[in-house]
Amino acid sequence: MESFIWFVSGHIWEWIFAAVMAALTAAYRGIDRRLKSEQQKNEAISAGVQALLRENLVDNFNKYTEKGFCPIYAKESMKKVYAAYHDLGGNDVATELYKKLLDMQESDTNG
């Protein structure tokens, strides 16, 4: 028994270091798991917001194409929507619709 106590007391710093390293490793793994989960949620939110912005661009394009014109206030609003959409990585058919929307006349010439 005395040799066991002597062994433990002679290597106490190694035991403490091993315990601290095990605790730090466990903490790191937990943080890493939570970080990956949050990253997946953020990507899903970003994709969802991008889809909503794309839908808004398409809806407004259809609305103002039917009217035959697009008022300046709507164009200004669409510029902000498109900027957010583009910042989220959107750059497809909605980009062409956005450009066509900006090229529309700003008032109804039919009165």
Long-range contacts (C-beta under 8 A, 24 or more apart in sequence): 46-88, 46-89, 49-84, 49-88, 50-85, 50-88, 50-89, 50-90, 53-81, 53-82, 53-84, 53-85, 53-88, 53-90, 54-85, 54-90, 54-92, 54-94, 56-81, 57-81, 57-82, 57-85, 57-94, 57-97, 57-98, 57-101, 58-94, 58-97, 60-101, 61-97, 61-98, 61-100, 61-101, 64-101, 64-104, 65-100, 65-104, 67-108, 68-104, 68-105, 68-108, 68-110, 69-104, 69-105, 69-106, 69-107, 69-108, 69-109, 70-101, 70-102, 70-104, 70-105, 70-106, 71-106, 71-107, 72-106, 75-101, 75-102, 75-104, 75-106, 78-102
